[in-house]
Amino acid sequence: MLSLVLPYSAAVFGKAVVMPNLMPPIRSVEDALAYKQRILDALPPGSTFEPLMTLYLTESTSVSEINTAAEMDDIVGVKLYPAGVTTNSDEGVSDIESIYSTFEAMEKAGLPLLIHGEVVDPEIDIFDREQVFIDKVLEPLRLNFSDLKIVLEHITTTYAVDYVEAGNASLVATITPHHLVINRNDLFKGGIRPHLYCLPIAKRETSRQSLRRAATSGNEKFFLGTDSAPHTVREKESDCGCAGIFNAPTTMQILAEVFDQEQSIDQLEAFTSLNGTNFYALDLEEDIIELEKIDDEPPIANSVGVEAEDMVRVFLPAEARRWKITNAPQLAKTHLSTYSSR
């Protein structure tokens, strides 16, 4: 799967923060370095794509492991998954307060905490879990560790947008392309749409509009988080389908249309390339990509792979068909021969 989907990210993006919720999870520095090498080995020849690694936070993550990670350029953060909150998160954290010493070490070292911000309490409605997490988990955490750098990943609500905007400089958030173009009604349009199911789940139209406002505002506290979860058709369309959307091949086209619709195309570079780079204190990429608005829809395949049930469905809303990438330095080095239609 890695060799199948990695070229789509490498073709356009210079670097990416890589999430650690594999099976088994990436818990240690040693795990992260081994995973990074697997990614580098799977890259197309000549690609300069840089994977930025993260650790999977558990209740047994040691302070010494945090300090070691903080000293390494290869590792840019630690990911908090509340146990059971999403795909491959069963080994996440159940008792936040039990790892306060870990957060203290991260705050001192300047190592960012990346958060999947939802509670897992079955008594809390799935559409309310982000807001409850902010109130009951994130706010106490920030009160105890005000200088801890935090990325609230893949926010989905007006409440989250307002909370991040009001927070200090240590608090930022990522927004996905799909949460900018779908709302919860789209999940049930004409029937259940399993390929639009992700976590955090899409919310009301009012929240979608808030996300678009935040993403296109130029506010440095918001930047891109793609998702790009490569679950197969078999896994997505089963009786207990996986959460996640694969959008690597269409992210930039979708964003160009969203920003154009919001009359903020001049802010696209900040959202995709500058804000996240600045937050992580990384070197800015020197290469650029170019997109062109087009009249005729380009032929974009809706799946990646060969065998029907083992294909990965590409997120392909109408927005993706209004722009094309006309120049990307890495695209010429990436042979996407497996990009086929279903």
GULONU-617448 format. One record per residue (C-alpha): residue number from 1; residue in one letter; x, y, z. Coordinates in steps of 0.1 Angstrom, whole numbers, plus 5000, padded with zeros to 4 digits. Layout:
<atoms>
{k NUM; r A; c1 X; c2 Y; c3 Z}
...
</atoms>
This chain:
<atoms>
{k 1; r M; c1 5000; c2 5000; c3 5000}
{k 2; r L; c1 5028; c2 5024; c3 5008}
{k 3; r S; c1 5044; c2 5020; c3 4974}
{k 4; r L; c1 5010; c2 5024; c3 4958}
{k 5; r V; c1 4999; c2 5056; c3 4974}
{k 6; r L; c1 5031; c2 5074; c3 4983}
{k 7; r P; c1 5039; c2 5087; c3 4948}
{k 8; r Y; c1 5007; c2 5108; c3 4948}
{k 9; r S; c1 5019; c2 5128; c3 4978}
{k 10; r A; c1 5055; c2 5129; c3 4966}
{k 11; r A; c1 5044; c2 5142; c3 4932}
{k 12; r V; c1 5031; c2 5175; c3 4946}
{k 13; r F; c1 5042; c2 5180; c3 4982}
{k 14; r G; c1 5078; c2 5187; c3 4993}
{k 15; r K; c1 5073; c2 5174; c3 5028}
{k 16; r A; c1 5046; c2 5159; c3 5049}
{k 17; r V; c1 5039; c2 5152; c3 5086}
{k 18; r V; c1 5034; c2 5115; c3 5088}
{k 19; r M; c1 5009; c2 5101; c3 5113}
{k 20; r P; c1 5020; c2 5071; c3 5135}
{k 21; r N; c1 4987; c2 5050; c3 5137}
{k 22; r L; c1 5000; c2 5020; c3 5119}
{k 23; r M; c1 4996; c2 4984; c3 5129}
{k 24; r P; c1 5017; c2 4982; c3 5151}
{k 25; r P; c1 5019; c2 5019; c3 5161}
{k 26; r I; c1 5051; c2 5040; c3 5158}
{k 27; r R; c1 5058; c2 5043; c3 5195}
{k 28; r S; c1 5095; c2 5050; c3 5197}
{k 29; r V; c1 5123; c2 5069; c3 5180}
{k 30; r E; c1 5136; c2 5036; c3 5167}
{k 31; r D; c1 5102; c2 5028; c3 5152}
{k 32; r A; c1 5099; c2 5063; c3 5136}
{k 33; r L; c1 5134; c2 5061; c3 5120}
{k 34; r A; c1 5126; c2 5026; c3 5106}
{k 35; r Y; c1 5093; c2 5038; c3 5092}
{k 36; r K; c1 5110; c2 5069; c3 5076}
{k 37; r Q; c1 5134; c2 5046; c3 5059}
{k 38; r R; c1 5106; c2 5025; c3 5045}
{k 39; r I; c1 5090; c2 5056; c3 5031}
{k 40; r L; c1 5123; c2 5068; c3 5016}
{k 41; r D; c1 5128; c2 5033; c3 5000}
{k 42; r A; c1 5094; c2 5034; c3 4985}
{k 43; r L; c1 5098; c2 5068; c3 4968}
{k 44; r P; c1 5101; c2 5071; c3 4930}
{k 45; r P; c1 5137; c2 5075; c3 4918}
{k 46; r G; c1 5149; c2 5111; c3 4921}
{k 47; r S; c1 5122; c2 5122; c3 4944}
{k 48; r T; c1 5132; c2 5147; c3 4971}
{k 49; r F; c1 5100; c2 5143; c3 4992}
{k 50; r E; c1 5108; c2 5146; c3 5029}
{k 51; r P; c1 5087; c2 5126; c3 5055}
{k 52; r L; c1 5085; c2 5143; c3 5089}
{k 53; r M; c1 5079; c2 5117; c3 5116}
{k 54; r T; c1 5057; c2 5116; c3 5147}
{k 55; r L; c1 5055; c2 5093; c3 5177}
{k 56; r Y; c1 5023; c2 5076; c3 5188}
{k 57; r L; c1 5016; c2 5087; c3 5224}
{k 58; r T; c1 5007; c2 5060; c3 5249}
{k 59; r E; c1 5005; c2 5060; c3 5287}
{k 60; r S; c1 5039; c2 5043; c3 5288}
{k 61; r T; c1 5057; c2 5069; c3 5266}
{k 62; r S; c1 5087; c2 5078; c3 5287}
{k 63; r V; c1 5102; c2 5113; c3 5294}
{k 64; r S; c1 5135; c2 5100; c3 5281}
{k 65; r E; c1 5119; c2 5090; c3 5248}
{k 66; r I; c1 5104; c2 5125; c3 5245}
{k 67; r N; c1 5137; c2 5141; c3 5251}
{k 68; r T; c1 5155; c2 5119; c3 5226}
{k 69; r A; c1 5128; c2 5127; c3 5200}
{k 70; r A; c1 5130; c2 5164; c3 5206}
{k 71; r E; c1 5167; c2 5164; c3 5198}
{k 72; r M; c1 5162; c2 5148; c3 5163}
{k 73; r D; c1 5154; c2 5167; c3 5132}
{k 74; r D; c1 5136; c2 5136; c3 5118}
{k 75; r I; c1 5108; c2 5138; c3 5144}
{k 76; r V; c1 5085; c2 5169; c3 5146}
{k 77; r G; c1 5058; c2 5159; c3 5170}
{k 78; r V; c1 5039; c2 5134; c3 5191}
{k 79; r K; c1 5004; c2 5124; c3 5182}
{k 80; r L; c1 4977; c2 5119; c3 5209}
{k 81; r Y; c1 4948; c2 5096; c3 5200}
{k 82; r P; c1 4922; c2 5090; c3 5227}
{k 83; r A; c1 4920; c2 5053; c3 5228}
{k 84; r G; c1 4895; c2 5040; c3 5203}
{k 85; r V; c1 4887; c2 5073; c3 5187}
{k 86; r T; c1 4896; c2 5064; c3 5151}
{k 87; r T; c1 4913; c2 5038; c3 5129}
{k 88; r N; c1 4942; c2 5020; c3 5146}
{k 89; r S; c1 4939; c2 5041; c3 5178}
{k 90; r D; c1 4931; c2 5013; c3 5203}
{k 91; r E; c1 4965; c2 5016; c3 5219}
{k 92; r G; c1 4961; c2 5054; c3 5225}
{k 93; r V; c1 4955; c2 5072; c3 5257}
{k 94; r S; c1 4926; c2 5066; c3 5281}
{k 95; r D; c1 4938; c2 5087; c3 5311}
{k 96; r I; c1 4951; c2 5121; c3 5300}
{k 97; r E; c1 4961; c2 5132; c3 5335}
{k 98; r S; c1 4983; c2 5101; c3 5339}
{k 99; r I; c1 5008; c2 5114; c3 5313}
{k 100; r Y; c1 5011; c2 5150; c3 5325}
{k 101; r S; c1 5048; c2 5144; c3 5331}
{k 102; r T; c1 5051; c2 5136; c3 5294}
{k 103; r F; c1 5034; c2 5169; c3 5284}
{k 104; r E; c1 5057; c2 5187; c3 5308}
{k 105; r A; c1 5087; c2 5172; c3 5290}
{k 106; r M; c1 5073; c2 5181; c3 5256}
{k 107; r E; c1 5066; c2 5217; c3 5267}
{k 108; r K; c1 5102; c2 5221; c3 5280}
{k 109; r A; c1 5116; c2 5206; c3 5249}
{k 110; r G; c1 5094; c2 5225; c3 5225}
{k 111; r L; c1 5081; c2 5193; c3 5209}
{k 112; r P; c1 5046; c2 5198; c3 5195}
{k 113; r L; c1 5016; c2 5177; c3 5206}
{k 114; r L; c1 4994; c2 5167; c3 5177}
{k 115; r I; c1 4958; c2 5159; c3 5188}
{k 116; r H; c1 4929; c2 5140; c3 5173}
{k 117; r G; c1 4904; c2 5161; c3 5193}
{k 118; r E; c1 4874; c2 5139; c3 5201}
{k 119; r V; c1 4861; c2 5122; c3 5232}
{k 120; r V; c1 4852; c2 5085; c3 5229}
{k 121; r D; c1 4824; c2 5084; c3 5255}
{k 122; r P; c1 4795; c2 5065; c3 5238}
{k 123; r E; c1 4770; c2 5087; c3 5257}
{k 124; r I; c1 4783; c2 5117; c3 5237}
{k 125; r D; c1 4767; c2 5122; c3 5203}
{k 126; r I; c1 4793; c2 5117; c3 5175}
{k 127; r F; c1 4786; c2 5152; c3 5162}
{k 128; r D; c1 4793; c2 5168; c3 5196}
{k 129; r R; c1 4826; c2 5149; c3 5204}
{k 130; r E; c1 4849; c2 5176; c3 5192}
{k 131; r Q; c1 4833; c2 5203; c3 5213}
{k 132; r V; c1 4832; c2 5181; c3 5244}
{k 133; r F; c1 4869; c2 5172; c3 5239}
{k 134; r I; c1 4878; c2 5209; c3 5238}
{k 135; r D; c1 4859; c2 5217; c3 5269}
{k 136; r K; c1 4868; c2 5187; c3 5290}
{k 137; r V; c1 4902; c2 5177; c3 5278}
{k 138; r L; c1 4920; c2 5203; c3 5258}
{k 139; r E; c1 4911; c2 5234; c3 5279}
{k 140; r P; c1 4924; c2 5218; c3 5312}
{k 141; r L; c1 4955; c2 5206; c3 5294}
{k 142; r R; c1 4963; c2 5241; c3 5281}
{k 143; r L; c1 4957; c2 5257; c3 5315}
{k 144; r N; c1 4983; c2 5233; c3 5329}
{k 145; r F; c1 5008; c2 5237; c3 5300}
{k 146; r S; c1 5002; c2 5271; c3 5285}
{k 147; r D; c1 5034; c2 5270; c3 5264}
{k 148; r L; c1 5029; c2 5235; c3 5250}
{k 149; r K; c1 5028; c2 5237; c3 5213}
{k 150; r I; c1 4995; c2 5220; c3 5202}
{k 151; r V; c1 4981; c2 5212; c3 5167}
{k 152; r L; c1 4944; c2 5204; c3 5169}
{k 153; r E; c1 4942; c2 5181; c3 5139}
{k 154; r H; c1 4914; c2 5181; c3 5113}
{k 155; r I; c1 4890; c2 5205; c3 5130}
{k 156; r T; c1 4854; c2 5203; c3 5119}
{k 157; r T; c1 4832; c2 5228; c3 5139}
{k 158; r T; c1 4826; c2 5265; c3 5143}
{k 159; r Y; c1 4833; c2 5259; c3 5180}
{k 160; r A; c1 4868; c2 5247; c3 5172}
{k 161; r V; c1 4876; c2 5275; c3 5148}
{k 162; r D; c1 4865; c2 5301; c3 5174}
{k 163; r Y; c1 4885; c2 5283; c3 5202}
{k 164; r V; c1 4917; c2 5282; c3 5181}
{k 165; r E; c1 4914; c2 5318; c3 5170}
{k 166; r A; c1 4910; c2 5329; c3 5207}
{k 167; r G; c1 4940; c2 5308; c3 5219}
{k 168; r N; c1 4975; c2 5318; c3 5223}
{k 169; r A; c1 5003; c2 5314; c3 5197}
{k 170; r S; c1 5010; c2 5279; c3 5209}
{k 171; r L; c1 4976; c2 5266; c3 5197}
{k 172; r V; c1 4971; c2 5260; c3 5159}
{k 173; r A; c1 4948; c2 5237; c3 5138}
{k 174; r T; c1 4948; c2 5218; c3 5106}
{k 175; r I; c1 4918; c2 5216; c3 5082}
{k 176; r T; c1 4913; c2 5190; c3 5055}
{k 177; r P; c1 4902; c2 5196; c3 5019}
{k 178; r H; c1 4871; c2 5174; c3 5023}
{k 179; r H; c1 4858; c2 5192; c3 5054}
{k 180; r L; c1 4859; c2 5224; c3 5032}
{k 181; r V; c1 4835; c2 5209; c3 5006}
{k 182; r I; c1 4812; c2 5183; c3 5023}
{k 183; r N; c1 4788; c2 5186; c3 5052}
{k 184; r R; c1 4770; c2 5158; c3 5071}
{k 185; r N; c1 4741; c2 5158; c3 5047}
{k 186; r D; c1 4765; c2 5146; c3 5020}
{k 187; r L; c1 4771; c2 5114; c3 5040}
{k 188; r F; c1 4735; c2 5103; c3 5033}
{k 189; r K; c1 4728; c2 5119; c3 4999}
{k 190; r G; c1 4707; c2 5092; c3 4981}
{k 191; r G; c1 4719; c2 5066; c3 5005}
{k 192; r I; c1 4749; c2 5059; c3 5028}
{k 193; r R; c1 4782; c2 5072; c3 5013}
{k 194; r P; c1 4810; c2 5052; c3 5030}
{k 195; r H; c1 4838; c2 5069; c3 5010}
{k 196; r L; c1 4828; c2 5102; c3 5027}
{k 197; r Y; c1 4831; c2 5087; c3 5062}
{k 198; r C; c1 4860; c2 5101; c3 5082}
{k 199; r L; c1 4868; c2 5110; c3 5118}
{k 200; r P; c1 4862; c2 5136; c3 5130}
{k 201; r I; c1 4830; c2 5132; c3 5110}
{k 202; r A; c1 4817; c2 5160; c3 5087}
{k 203; r K; c1 4794; c2 5185; c3 5105}
{k 204; r R; c1 4767; c2 5210; c3 5098}
{k 205; r E; c1 4768; c2 5234; c3 5068}
{k 206; r T; c1 4774; c2 5263; c3 5092}
{k 207; r S; c1 4805; c2 5246; c3 5104}
{k 208; r R; c1 4817; c2 5240; c3 5069}
{k 209; r Q; c1 4814; c2 5277; c3 5062}
{k 210; r S; c1 4833; c2 5285; c3 5093}
{k 211; r L; c1 4861; c2 5262; c3 5082}
{k 212; r R; c1 4862; c2 5279; c3 5048}
{k 213; r R; c1 4864; c2 5313; c3 5064}
{k 214; r A; c1 4893; c2 5302; c3 5087}
{k 215; r A; c1 4913; c2 5284; c3 5059}
{k 216; r T; c1 4910; c2 5312; c3 5034}
{k 217; r S; c1 4916; c2 5341; c3 5060}
{k 218; r G; c1 4954; c2 5340; c3 5059}
{k 219; r N; c1 4954; c2 5335; c3 5097}
{k 220; r E; c1 4987; c2 5317; c3 5104}
{k 221; r K; c1 4970; c2 5295; c3 5131}
{k 222; r F; c1 4953; c2 5274; c3 5103}
{k 223; r F; c1 4970; c2 5252; c3 5078}
{k 224; r L; c1 4965; c2 5221; c3 5056}
{k 225; r G; c1 4960; c2 5186; c3 5069}
{k 226; r T; c1 4953; c2 5163; c3 5040}
{k 227; r D; c1 4942; c2 5130; c3 5057}
{k 228; r S; c1 4950; c2 5108; c3 5026}
{k 229; r A; c1 4939; c2 5076; c3 5044}
{k 230; r P; c1 4944; c2 5047; c3 5019}
{k 231; r H; c1 4917; c2 5023; c3 5029}
{k 232; r T; c1 4906; c2 4999; c3 5002}
{k 233; r V; c1 4871; c2 4997; c3 4987}
{k 234; r R; c1 4867; c2 4964; c3 5006}
{k 235; r E; c1 4875; c2 4981; c3 5039}
{k 236; r K; c1 4854; c2 5012; c3 5033}
{k 237; r E; c1 4823; c2 4993; c3 5020}
{k 238; r S; c1 4823; c2 4965; c3 5046}
{k 239; r D; c1 4796; c2 4963; c3 5074}
{k 240; r C; c1 4820; c2 4982; c3 5097}
{k 241; r G; c1 4838; c2 5005; c3 5073}
{k 242; r C; c1 4870; c2 5023; c3 5081}
{k 243; r A; c1 4871; c2 5061; c3 5087}
{k 244; r G; c1 4893; c2 5081; c3 5064}
{k 245; r I; c1 4894; c2 5098; c3 5030}
{k 246; r F; c1 4922; c2 5095; c3 5004}
{k 247; r N; c1 4927; c2 5129; c3 4988}
{k 248; r A; c1 4964; c2 5132; c3 4980}
{k 249; r P; c1 4958; c2 5132; c3 4941}
{k 250; r T; c1 4932; c2 5160; c3 4943}
{k 251; r T; c1 4941; c2 5181; c3 4973}
{k 252; r M; c1 4956; c2 5211; c3 4955}
{k 253; r Q; c1 4929; c2 5212; c3 4928}
{k 254; r I; c1 4902; c2 5212; c3 4955}
{k 255; r L; c1 4919; c2 5239; c3 4975}
{k 256; r A; c1 4924; c2 5261; c3 4945}
{k 257; r E; c1 4887; c2 5260; c3 4937}
{k 258; r V; c1 4877; c2 5266; c3 4973}
{k 259; r F; c1 4900; c2 5296; c3 4977}
{k 260; r D; c1 4889; c2 5310; c3 4943}
{k 261; r Q; c1 4853; c2 5307; c3 4953}
{k 262; r E; c1 4861; c2 5326; c3 4985}
{k 263; r Q; c1 4880; c2 5352; c3 4965}
{k 264; r S; c1 4911; c2 5344; c3 4985}
{k 265; r I; c1 4933; c2 5327; c3 4960}
{k 266; r D; c1 4962; c2 5349; c3 4972}
{k 267; r Q; c1 4960; c2 5331; c3 5006}
{k 268; r L; c1 4964; c2 5296; c3 4991}
{k 269; r E; c1 5001; c2 5296; c3 4995}
{k 270; r A; c1 4999; c2 5306; c3 5032}
{k 271; r F; c1 4975; c2 5278; c3 5040}
{k 272; r T; c1 4993; c2 5250; c3 5021}
{k 273; r S; c1 5029; c2 5260; c3 5023}
{k 274; r L; c1 5038; c2 5288; c3 5048}
{k 275; r N; c1 5018; c2 5285; c3 5080}
{k 276; r G; c1 5026; c2 5249; c3 5088}
{k 277; r T; c1 5062; c2 5254; c3 5078}
{k 278; r N; c1 5065; c2 5283; c3 5101}
{k 279; r F; c1 5048; c2 5266; c3 5131}
{k 280; r Y; c1 5072; c2 5236; c3 5128}
{k 281; r A; c1 5102; c2 5260; c3 5122}
{k 282; r L; c1 5111; c2 5242; c3 5090}
{k 283; r D; c1 5129; c2 5254; c3 5059}
{k 284; r L; c1 5106; c2 5267; c3 5032}
{k 285; r E; c1 5105; c2 5246; c3 5000}
{k 286; r E; c1 5122; c2 5264; c3 4971}
{k 287; r D; c1 5103; c2 5246; c3 4944}
{k 288; r I; c1 5068; c2 5258; c3 4934}
{k 289; r I; c1 5038; c2 5242; c3 4917}
{k 290; r E; c1 5015; c2 5259; c3 4893}
{k 291; r L; c1 4978; c2 5254; c3 4889}
{k 292; r E; c1 4956; c2 5266; c3 4861}
{k 293; r K; c1 4918; c2 5271; c3 4861}
{k 294; r I; c1 4903; c2 5252; c3 4831}
{k 295; r D; c1 4870; c2 5251; c3 4812}
{k 296; r D; c1 4870; c2 5215; c3 4802}
{k 297; r E; c1 4870; c2 5188; c3 4830}
{k 298; r P; c1 4903; c2 5169; c3 4829}
{k 299; r P; c1 4902; c2 5131; c3 4830}
{k 300; r I; c1 4908; c2 5122; c3 4866}
{k 301; r A; c1 4906; c2 5086; c3 4877}
{k 302; r N; c1 4885; c2 5079; c3 4908}
{k 303; r S; c1 4905; c2 5050; c3 4921}
{k 304; r V; c1 4941; c2 5039; c3 4926}
{k 305; r G; c1 4951; c2 5003; c3 4922}
{k 306; r V; c1 4943; c2 4973; c3 4900}
{k 307; r E; c1 4920; c2 4948; c3 4917}
{k 308; r A; c1 4885; c2 4963; c3 4922}
{k 309; r E; c1 4880; c2 4956; c3 4959}
{k 310; r D; c1 4916; c2 4963; c3 4968}
{k 311; r M; c1 4916; c2 4997; c3 4951}
{k 312; r V; c1 4917; c2 5030; c3 4970}
{k 313; r R; c1 4889; c2 5054; c3 4961}
{k 314; r V; c1 4901; c2 5089; c3 4954}
{k 315; r F; c1 4882; c2 5118; c3 4969}
{k 316; r L; c1 4869; c2 5135; c3 4937}
{k 317; r P; c1 4843; c2 5162; c3 4943}
{k 318; r A; c1 4833; c2 5186; c3 4915}
{k 319; r E; c1 4859; c2 5212; c3 4929}
{k 320; r A; c1 4887; c2 5189; c3 4918}
{k 321; r R; c1 4878; c2 5191; c3 4882}
{k 322; r R; c1 4880; c2 5229; c3 4878}
{k 323; r W; c1 4918; c2 5231; c3 4881}
{k 324; r K; c1 4948; c2 5212; c3 4869}
{k 325; r I; c1 4984; c2 5212; c3 4880}
{k 326; r T; c1 5004; c2 5224; c3 4851}
{k 327; r N; c1 5038; c2 5223; c3 4867}
{k 328; r A; c1 5052; c2 5205; c3 4897}
{k 329; r P; c1 5089; c2 5197; c3 4898}
{k 330; r Q; c1 5084; c2 5163; c3 4915}
{k 331; r L; c1 5056; c2 5153; c3 4891}
{k 332; r A; c1 5081; c2 5147; c3 4863}
{k 333; r K; c1 5100; c2 5123; c3 4886}
{k 334; r T; c1 5069; c2 5104; c3 4897}
{k 335; r H; c1 5055; c2 5077; c3 4874}
{k 336; r L; c1 5019; c2 5073; c3 4884}
{k 337; r S; c1 5013; c2 5042; c3 4862}
{k 338; r T; c1 4990; c2 5026; c3 4888}
{k 339; r Y; c1 4965; c2 5055; c3 4886}
{k 340; r S; c1 4936; c2 5037; c3 4870}
{k 341; r S; c1 4898; c2 5040; c3 4868}
{k 342; r R; c1 4873; c2 5016; c3 4884}
</atoms>
